[in-house]
Amino acid sequence: MSHVVHPYAHRLGIIRDWKSRWFGDKEQYRDFLKSDIILREYLEKRLRNFYVASIEIERNKKALKIVIKTSRPGMIIGRSGEGSQKLKADIEKIGKKFGLVIPANTKIDIEEVRSPESNAAIVAKMIIEGLEKRFPFRMVMKQTIEKVMANRDVKGAKILLAGRLGGGEMSRSEEIKRGGIPLQTFRADIDYAGDTAHLPYGVIGVKVWIYKGETFNKK
């Protein structure tokens, strides 16, 4: 029997890199880990409606760099950079509140995602937005997968919803798939994301897989 593994973790060190990159003493590991978890949870909650694809954290003893990849960078940066400055101040407040390791040299980089329809995390957020606006779930799934497959880079996609779909008493799951998704191929560039839609009658789990072809080393 095969085990179900996370498509991102399955490819770490092969075609994927870690989302947290630290340089420091082993003794600081516990503090860095606590700091990263709290910062990620805060930023994901704070930037929920800004279509954030990923949050990457790089740090050493004296500096901290947070890279936020989003399809709506202007909304986070704000007018003349006010938004990013306020975000930096809020991160420092969170650091003081929880006693986190946040150096004075903290930098926030906001990068734009050029092709949001081929990014699993952004696609999951698009589905959640549709579900929370009370659109029929089958319509949301069908329209979203068509948008995804319209991209030249995308070779296959799968969307899975689970929960009280359509407000039903019993929870169930629905799936829609187009193209192929070779989950066991290491060099297959598969983007995966899982998220949750909060509805009046309960939560609906959303999972998205997007296959963008195989990655080969550049000669």
N, C-alpha and C positions, 0 to 999 in steps of 0.2 A: 504493500500500500504506500502510495506517495503522500507526503505531508504538504499541507497548504502553507506556503511561505509568502512573506511580504515581497512583492515584485521589486521594490526599491532595495530592501536589505539583501535580497538574493543576488544583486548585481554590484554590491559595494566592493570597491577595489578592482572591479573589472571594467565597467563602463560608467559607474557612478562614484561620486565622492561624498564624504561625510558632510552633514549639514552643520556640524559644530567642529571647528578646527582650533585646537588649543596648543599653546607652547608654554610650558611651565613645569614646576616641580610636581612630583607624584603626590606630595602631601596636600596640594591644592585641589586635587581631583574632586573631592567631596563638595567643596565650596563652589567650584566652577559648575558642577553638575546641578546643584540646587539653584544657583543663579540662572543657568540656562533654562531650566524647566519653568521657573516662575516668570522669567522674561518672555518666553515663548507663549505661555498661557495668557499673559497680560496682553501681548501684542496681537494674538489671534482674536481675542475678545474685542479689543479696542478697534482693530482694523477689519472687523467682520464684513462690512459692506463695501470694502474697497478692492475686491477681487485680487487678494494677495495669493500669489502662486507659491512662494516659499520664503522662509525666514532663515538666513544663514548667519552664524555667529563665529567670528574669528577673534581670538584673544591671546595676549601674553601677559606678563606680570604688570606691565605699565600701560597697556592700551586695550581697548575693546572696540570692535567694529561690527556693526549689525547691518547686514545687507538684506533689504526688503525688495523682493521681485514682485511687481504688480502690473496689471494692465491699465491702472488708473493712477499714474504717478503724480499728476497735477493735483489731484484731490488730497493726497497725503502731504505733498510739499507745501501747498497753499500759496497765498500771494506773497511774493518776494521771500519765500522760505520760512514763513511764520509757522506753518504746520509742522515742519520737521524740527524746528527749534522747540516748539511746545512739546512735541513727542520726546525729545531728548530730556527736557526738564522733568516730564512725567516719569521717564525711566529712572532718573536720579532719585525722585521721590519714592518710587517703588523699592529702589535699592536701600534707601534709609529705613523704610517701613519694615522690610524683611531682613535687614542686616546682610545684604548681598555684597559680593565682591564686584564693585563697579568703579573702575579707575577714573581719574579726572579726565584723561585723554580718551573720551568716548566719542565715536563717530558713527553717524547713521548715513548709509548709502541707499538711495532709492533707485532701483533699475527698472526700466520698462520692459514688459514682456511683449515682444513684437507680434506673436501669433497666439492670442489668448484661446482660440478654439482648439488648438492642439496641445493645450496644457490641462492635465487632468484635474488639478486643484481648482482652476478657474472654471472649468466646465461643471464640476460638482457644485460650485457656488451659484452658477447660472441656473442649475436644476433646482437648488434650494430656494432661490429667489422666486422661481415660477411656482413651486409648491406652496410657499408661504403666502403668495398672492392668491391662493386657492384655485389655480388653474387645474384642469383634469390631468392626472399624473401621466396617462398614456400619451396625451398630446405633448406634454413637456418632454417626455423621453424621446418621442419620435422626432420632434422639431430639433432637439439638441443634437441627436446622433446624426441627423442630416447636415446640420451646420458643421459638425466635426469632420464628417466624411468628405465635405466639400473642399477641405484643405488638401493641397497637393502632397504635403509631407506624410499625411496619415494613411496607413495601410489597413488598419483595422481598429475597431472600437467596441467596447461593451459597457453597458450601464445596468446597474442592479439597484433596485429599490426594495426595501423591506420595512414592514411596520403595518399600521392600520391604514392601508391604502384605500383612498376613496371614503374614509371614515368608517370602514367596516368594523364589526365587533371583534372578529378574529384577525390577528396579524398574518400577513402572507408576504411572499416576495414575487417581484416581477422583473424580468430581464429582457433586454433588447441587445442584439449583437449584429455587427456588420463587419465583413472581412475576417481575417485570421488574427489570432493573438497567441503566438508561441511562448507560453509562460516559462517553459523549461530551458529555452535557448538563452544562454548567458549573454551573447552579443546582441540579442533582440532588444531594441530600445523601447521598453515599455514604461510609460508614465502611468502611475497609479495614485489615486487619492480616495480617501474615505471621509465623509462629513455627515452632519446631522441636521435635518430640517425640523424646526420646532413649530408644531401645529397645535391648535386648541385642544384636540382630542388625543394628543400624544406626539411622540417623535417618529420620524421616518429616517432610516439609515440610507445613505447614498454612497455607492461605490462606482468609481469610473476607471476603466483601463483604456489606454490609448497606445496603439502600436505604430511606431514611426519607421519601421524598417530595421535592417541590421547595421551595426556599427563595426567598422573595420579599422585597424591601425593605419594611420597615414604613413605612406612609404617615404 
